[in-house]
Amino acid sequence: MRFTTETSTGEAEFIGDGEWRVVIDGQAHRVFAAGPADAPWIWYDGVVYRPEVYDRRTTSSTARRDTTGSLSAPMPATVRAIEVAAGDRVSRGDTLVVLEAMKMELPIKAPADGTVVSIGCRVGELVQPGVPLVELR
């Protein structure tokens, strides 16, 4: 499947179990996707993305932006570690929570600098997509 971003064109090949091989500008990447096709959760290099999906056949956009400041699991997963506490200052890219899903560790990283307002999970807990794990401000 071919796709276009704001800056590149690429190809994606479904491997199985939510895993994709994505080639952008000649570089291959392994990414994971969960959720419905019109509002997927994409996990790549420790960061979860919520892309804007545009269907050329219908010329509609299904952008979903999280404006609450909370971070949630991209798929059902088990919490393996919580690396922060309420009140901690974090920098963009810091690991906040480590999840395990499909026999893989999924670090949830801070999308921006901020302060941890609350933690909504416990080590060992099974969490579902959309349920806030960490609230940042």
Order of alpha helices (4+ residues) and beta strands (2+ residues): beta-beta-beta-beta-beta-beta-beta-beta-beta-beta-beta-beta-beta-beta-beta-beta
